[in-house]
Amino acid sequence: MKLSLIKIHVSLTLSFHRLQALLHTAIDSKGEGEGPIYNYRPFVAPFFVAFIIVIAFFMVNIFVGFVIVTFQNEGEQEYKNCELDKNQ
């Protein structure tokens, strides 16, 4: 189960060109070792949409956080060589 979630994550976040085929495969899947049944699990589609939105939100937050921390570190390094305080 964990490995399949990792595969889904990698497939969805790295390339969206196979999203439709992956979504149809997930909807038609029945169980391990069993053949697909057309539209067996249609409730999987909202999971894919929510997964993409949540992952995109977290990736943007990580990027913004990295930029903010980098700017703070660069700003602190400027004040190390200076005799003035940050508030002066």
LINCORHU-V648875 format. One record per helix or strand of 2 or more residues. SS is the DSSP state (a for helix, b for strand). FROM is the first residue (numbers start at 1). TO is the last residue. If there is no record, write none. Layout:
BEGIN
<<SS FROM TO> <SS FROM TO>>
END
This chain:
BEGIN
<<a 2 14> <a 19 28> <a 44 80>>
END
